Amino acid sequence: MPFFFLHPRLLLISPRCRSLHSPSSLSPPHPPIKFDTDSVLETLSSYSTDWSRALEFFHWVSSAAGFSHSSATLTAAVDILGKHFEFDRAWSLISSLPSLPDRSTFRSLFNRLAAARLVSDALLTLDRSAAFGLRDRQTFLQLIDALCDHRLAPEAYDLCFKTPLFPVAGDTKAHNLLLRGWLKMGYWGQCKLFWEEMDSRGIPKDLHSYSIYMDIVSKSGKPYKAIKLFKELKKKGILPDVIAYNTVIQAAGHCDGADSAIRLYREMLDSGSKPNISTFNIIVKLLCMEGRVREGYQFLHQMKKNGFDPDVITYHLFFRHSSRPKEILWLFQRMVDAGCRPRMDTYVMLMKKFGRWGFLRPVFMIWRVMEEQGCSPDAFAYNAFIDALVQKGLMEMARKYDQEMLSKGLSPKPRRDLGTDCDADDSENGNI
């Protein structure tokens, strides 16, 4: 059986391996292990940085363990392959399970192809979706959404208006996607022009249109205009949702400070609109930015009262703004104990922070937790760990992990202390 780091909910030990460690070979056989979709998804997620292991596990769990894959598990595997530009393997996997691909599978493919700037391949994928009965306007809008997500708004605009595959001229949703695309690119002038273009075309602006444009003016350095737009949409009789409230709460915080944001939060509660986890994270962030970390901790009680537990972003805010090593370690332990799974950037952030402070023991502890959680370190994690080792003079151990990176196909950054600085080698050989 292949070796896997598996999610703790899965006890993946073959009967043969058990017999080697059992006190008696005559012990009764263990009942077959049953796998559920959530556990398989968690395990695939832990291999997001190692596509070959992820694919190996995907095939193993269906063949050796008898698990029946679903659209969700197929989409997760396709997403991992796409992340590593293994698009041919992704299509091979999709073709081997023709009854499973759904819109989420193609949305994942569009997302990875757009991230790789492969617009022509994304269009080909749209055409190939016809074989699964999914080439329609909805899938086309998924393609537009993916392009806009990855700063390809000009290409998305051309597909909508210059060479339209599906009619979107009077479609508010398509215009909202494009408006958000210009926002992603930070083209504030183009955002304003497109907002006015919507008026000239007679496109009715809905709540999402206003929420996106409020975000645009806020991020372009004019949060007071976001507050003005919020009042405008209320005058039009459009009932704000949690996203609109979150945008204006953040804008008010940037304009007038965290206290103003908290007043809007209370107004939100009075209006009957329920906050979400992002609402609390915005206010915690504003408090932390003002140096009011203790008040940020106190605000967590409001979060609990509304039925929310701190998520990864909440913990990141405290990690980023705390300068007390013991407090950060306590918070990290609490995060793990509470079942909030750290992300790879969590480990990288903390290893860099402790490495910068010159504390090596916490760096080892964080690396160990990362391995225990079944996360396969990426290049950023390796580099943060090696930097901490080099800073403390542990050159042999640093070289070991540097070689381990290379063996996994990851690129270590050049380091003069380890003799991997290309510029230094060139200058020594007289090649400048």
C-alpha positions in Angstrom: 0.0 0.0 0.0 1.4 3.4 -0.8 2.4 5.6 2.1 0.2 8.6 2.8 -0.1 11.4 5.3 -3.8 11.0 6.0 -6.4 13.0 7.8 -6.7 11.9 11.4 -10.2 10.7 10.8 -8.9 8.1 8.4 -7.2 5.0 9.9 -5.5 3.7 6.8 -3.5 0.7 7.8 -3.7 -2.4 5.6 -4.5 -5.8 7.2 -1.1 -7.1 6.3 0.6 -4.2 8.1 -1.6 -4.8 11.1 -0.6 -8.4 11.3 3.1 -7.5 11.5 2.5 -5.4 14.7 -0.3 -7.5 16.3 0.5 -9.6 19.3 -1.0 -12.7 17.7 -1.3 -13.6 14.1 -4.5 -15.4 15.1 -6.3 -12.2 16.1 -9.6 -11.7 14.4 -9.6 -9.6 11.2 -10.5 -6.0 11.5 -13.7 -4.9 9.9 -13.3 -3.1 6.5 -12.7 0.7 6.9 -15.4 2.9 5.5 -14.4 6.2 3.9 -16.6 9.3 3.7 -16.4 12.2 1.3 -15.3 14.8 3.9 -12.3 12.7 5.0 -11.2 12.0 1.4 -11.5 15.8 0.7 -9.4 16.6 3.8 -6.7 14.2 2.8 -6.6 15.4 -0.8 -6.3 19.0 0.6 -3.3 18.0 2.6 -1.6 17.0 -0.7 -2.4 20.3 -2.5 1.4 20.9 -2.9 2.2 17.4 -4.1 0.0 16.4 -7.2 1.6 13.0 -7.6 0.7 11.9 -4.1 -2.7 13.4 -4.4 -3.4 11.5 -7.7 -2.0 8.3 -6.2 -4.2 8.6 -3.2 -7.3 9.4 -5.4 -6.8 6.2 -7.4 -5.9 4.1 -4.3 -8.9 5.1 -2.2 -11.2 3.9 -5.0 -9.4 0.7 -6.1 -8.1 -0.7 -2.8 -10.6 0.8 -0.3 -13.7 0.7 -2.5 -14.6 4.3 -2.1 -17.0 5.7 -4.7 -15.8 9.1 -5.9 -18.2 12.0 -6.2 -18.2 15.2 -8.2 -16.7 16.9 -5.1 -13.7 14.6 -4.8 -13.1 14.6 -8.6 -13.2 18.5 -8.6 -10.7 18.5 -5.7 -8.2 16.3 -7.6 -8.7 18.2 -10.8 -8.0 21.5 -8.9 -4.7 20.1 -7.5 -3.6 18.9 -10.9 -4.5 22.3 -12.4 -2.5 24.1 -9.7 0.6 22.3 -10.9 -0.2 22.8 -14.6 -1.0 19.1 -15.1 -3.9 19.9 -17.4 -3.5 16.8 -19.6 -3.7 14.6 -16.5 -6.7 16.5 -15.3 -8.5 15.9 -18.6 -7.5 12.2 -18.5 -9.0 12.0 -15.0 -12.2 13.7 -16.1 -12.5 11.4 -19.1 -12.1 8.3 -17.0 -15.1 9.4 -14.8 -17.5 10.8 -17.4 -20.6 10.8 -15.1 -19.0 12.9 -12.4 -17.9 16.3 -13.9 -20.3 19.1 -13.0 -20.2 22.9 -13.2 -17.9 23.1 -10.2 -15.4 20.8 -12.0 -15.3 23.2 -15.0 -15.2 26.3 -12.7 -12.1 24.8 -11.1 -10.5 24.2 -14.5 -11.3 27.7 -15.7 -9.8 29.1 -12.5 -6.5 27.2 -12.9 -6.3 28.0 -16.7 -6.9 31.6 -16.0 -4.3 31.7 -13.3 -1.9 30.2 -15.9 -3.0 32.9 -18.4 -4.1 30.2 -20.8 -7.1 32.0 -22.2 -7.3 30.0 -25.5 -7.2 26.7 -23.5 -10.0 28.0 -21.2 -12.1 28.7 -24.3 -11.3 25.1 -25.6 -12.4 23.8 -22.2 -15.7 25.7 -22.6 -16.2 23.9 -25.9 -15.2 20.5 -24.4 -17.9 21.0 -21.7 -20.5 20.3 -24.4 -19.6 16.6 -24.2 -21.0 16.7 -20.7 -24.1 18.8 -21.5 -22.7 21.8 -19.8 -21.8 24.3 -22.6 -24.4 27.0 -21.9 -24.6 30.6 -20.7 -24.1 29.6 -17.1 -20.8 27.9 -17.8 -19.8 30.8 -20.0 -20.4 33.2 -17.1 -18.2 30.9 -14.9 -15.4 31.4 -17.5 -15.9 35.2 -17.4 -15.8 35.0 -13.6 -12.6 33.0 -13.6 -10.9 35.4 -16.1 -12.0 38.4 -14.0 -10.7 36.7 -10.8 -7.2 36.5 -12.3 -6.9 40.0 -13.7 -7.9 39.2 -17.2 -10.8 41.6 -17.4 -9.8 43.0 -20.9 -10.0 39.4 -22.3 -13.3 38.8 -20.5 -14.7 42.2 -21.8 -13.8 41.1 -25.4 -15.5 37.8 -25.0 -18.7 39.5 -23.7 -19.0 42.4 -26.2 -16.6 42.0 -29.2 -16.8 38.3 -29.9 -19.8 37.2 -27.7 -20.4 33.5 -27.5 -23.6 34.1 -25.5 -25.7 37.3 -25.4 -25.0 39.3 -22.3 -25.7 42.9 -23.5 -28.5 43.5 -21.0 -27.3 41.2 -18.3 -26.7 42.8 -14.9 -24.8 39.7 -13.6 -22.3 39.8 -16.5 -21.7 43.5 -16.0 -21.2 42.9 -12.3 -18.5 40.3 -13.0 -16.7 42.6 -15.4 -16.9 45.5 -12.9 -15.4 43.2 -10.3 -12.7 42.2 -12.8 -11.6 45.9 -13.2 -11.6 46.1 -9.4 -9.2 43.1 -9.2 -6.9 44.8 -11.6 -7.0 48.1 -9.7 -8.0 50.1 -12.8 -9.9 52.7 -10.9 -10.4 55.0 -13.9 -11.8 52.0 -15.9 -14.0 51.1 -13.1 -15.6 54.5 -13.1 -16.0 54.5 -16.9 -17.6 51.0 -16.8 -20.0 52.1 -14.0 -21.1 55.0 -16.1 -21.3 52.7 -19.2 -23.8 50.6 -17.3 -26.0 53.7 -17.0 -25.7 54.6 -20.7 -26.6 51.0 -21.7 -29.6 51.0 -19.4 -28.3 48.2 -17.2 -30.3 48.0 -14.0 -27.9 48.2 -11.0 -28.7 45.8 -8.2 -27.3 45.3 -4.7 -24.3 43.4 -6.0 -23.5 46.3 -8.4 -23.5 48.8 -5.5 -21.5 46.4 -3.2 -18.8 46.1 -5.8 -18.6 49.8 -6.6 -18.5 50.6 -2.9 -15.5 48.3 -2.6 -13.9 50.0 -5.6 -14.2 53.6 -4.2 -13.1 52.4 -0.8 -10.0 50.7 -2.1 -9.2 53.5 -4.4 -8.7 55.8 -1.4 -12.2 57.3 -1.2 -14.0 55.4 1.6 -16.3 58.4 2.2 -17.8 57.8 -1.3 -18.6 54.2 -0.2 -20.6 55.6 2.7 -22.4 57.9 0.3 -23.2 55.1 -2.1 -24.5 53.0 0.9 -26.9 55.8 1.7 -27.9 56.0 -1.9 -28.8 52.4 -2.2 -30.9 52.6 1.0 -32.8 55.6 -0.5 -33.5 53.5 -3.6 -35.2 50.9 -1.3 -32.5 48.3 -1.9 -32.1 46.3 1.3 -28.4 46.0 2.2 -27.1 42.5 2.8 -24.2 41.4 5.0 -21.7 42.0 2.1 -22.8 45.6 1.6 -22.7 46.1 5.4 -19.2 44.6 5.6 -18.0 46.9 2.8 -19.4 50.1 4.5 -18.2 49.0 8.0 -14.7 48.7 6.6 -15.0 52.0 4.8 -16.2 53.7 8.0 -13.3 52.2 9.9 -10.8 53.7 7.4 -12.6 57.0 7.5 -13.3 57.5 11.2 -11.7 54.6 13.0 -12.8 51.4 14.6 -15.5 53.0 16.9 -17.3 54.3 13.8 -17.2 50.8 12.3 -18.6 49.3 15.6 -21.5 51.8 15.5 -22.4 50.6 11.9 -22.1 47.1 13.1 -24.7 47.8 15.8 -26.9 49.5 13.2 -26.6 46.4 11.1 -27.9 44.3 14.1 -30.8 46.7 14.7 -31.8 46.4 11.0 -32.2 42.6 11.4 -29.2 41.8 9.1 -27.1 39.0 10.6 -23.3 39.4 10.6 -21.0 36.7 9.2 -17.4 35.7 10.2 -16.1 38.4 7.8 -17.9 41.1 9.7 -16.1 40.2 12.9 -12.8 39.8 11.2 -13.1 43.3 9.7 -13.7 44.9 13.1 -11.0 42.8 14.8 -8.6 44.0 12.1 -9.5 47.6 12.6 -9.0 47.3 16.3 -5.6 45.5 15.9 -4.5 48.2 13.4 -5.1 50.8 16.0 -3.1 48.9 18.6 -6.2 47.8 20.5 -5.4 44.1 20.4 -6.9 43.5 23.9 -10.3 44.9 22.6 -9.9 42.7 19.6 -9.8 39.7 21.9 -12.8 41.0 23.8 -14.7 41.3 20.5 -14.3 37.5 20.1 -17.1 37.1 22.7 -19.5 38.9 20.3 -18.4 36.4 17.7 -19.1 33.5 20.0 -22.5 35.0 20.9 -23.5 35.0 17.3 -22.4 31.4 16.8 -19.1 31.9 15.1 -15.7 30.4 16.0 -12.5 32.2 15.0 -11.3 31.1 11.6 -7.8 31.1 10.1 -8.1 34.8 9.1 -9.0 35.7 12.7 -6.0 34.0 14.0 -3.8 35.5 11.3 -4.9 39.0 12.4 -3.7 38.4 16.0 -0.5 36.7 14.8 0.3 39.6 12.6 -0.3 42.3 15.2 1.0 40.6 18.3 4.6 41.1 19.4 4.6 38.7 22.4 6.2 35.3 21.5 4.4 33.5 24.4 1.1 34.9 23.4 1.5 33.8 19.8 2.5 30.3 20.8 -0.5 30.1 23.2 -2.8 31.3 20.4 -1.3 28.9 17.9 -1.8 26.0 20.3 -5.4 27.1 20.9 -6.0 27.3 17.1 -4.8 23.7 16.7 -6.7 22.4 19.7 -9.9 24.1 18.6 -9.8 22.2 15.3 -9.1 25.3 13.2 -6.7 23.8 10.6 -3.7 26.1 9.9 -3.0 27.0 6.3 0.4 26.8 4.7 0.8 30.6 4.9 0.0 30.3 8.7 3.1 28.1 9.2 5.2 30.3 6.9 4.1 33.5 8.7 5.0 32.1 12.1 8.3 30.6 11.1 9.4 33.9 9.6 8.2 35.8 12.6 10.1 33.6 15.1 13.1 33.3 12.8 13.3 37.1 12.6 13.3 37.3 16.4 16.0 34.6 16.6 13.8 32.0 18.4 14.6 28.6 16.9 12.7 26.3 19.3 9.2 27.7 18.3 10.3 27.3 14.6 10.9 23.5 15.2 7.6 23.2 17.0 5.7 24.8 14.2 7.4 22.6 11.6 6.6 19.5 13.7 2.9 20.5 13.9 2.8 21.1 10.2 4.1 17.5 9.6 1.6 16.1 12.2 -1.3 17.9 10.4 -0.3 16.0 7.3 0.7 19.1 5.3 3.4 18.8 2.7 5.6 21.9 2.9 5.8 24.1 -0.1 8.8 26.2 -1.2 7.9 29.1 1.0 7.7 26.9 4.1 11.1 25.3 3.3 12.7 28.7 2.7 11.4 30.1 5.9 12.6 27.1 7.9 16.1 27.1 6.2 16.5 30.8 6.8 15.9 30.3 10.5 18.5 27.5 10.6 21.0 29.5 8.7 20.5 32.5 11.0 21.4 30.3 14.0 24.4 28.7 12.3 23.0 25.2 11.8 24.5 24.9 8.3 24.5 21.1 8.1 20.8 20.8 8.9 20.1 23.7 6.6 21.9 21.9 3.7 19.9 18.8 4.4 16.6 20.6 4.0 18.0 22.5 1.0 18.7 19.1 -0.7 15.3 17.8 0.4 13.7 20.7 -1.4 15.6 19.9 -4.6 14.6 16.3 -4.4 11.0 17.3 -4.4 11.4 19.6 -7.4 11.1 22.8 -5.4 13.5 25.7 -5.9 15.5 26.9 -2.9 16.5 30.5 -2.9 20.2 31.2 -3.4 22.1 31.5 -0.1 25.7 32.6 0.1 26.1 30.8 3.5 25.2 27.5 1.9 27.3 28.1 -1.2 24.3 28.3 -3.4 24.6 31.9 -4.4 25.1 31.9 -8.1 26.4 35.4 -8.3 29.1 34.6 -5.7 30.2 31.5 -7.7 30.3 33.6 -11.0 32.4 36.3 -9.4 34.9 33.7 -8.0 35.3 32.3 -11.5 35.8 35.7 -13.0 32.4 35.6 -14.7 30.9 39.0 -13.8 
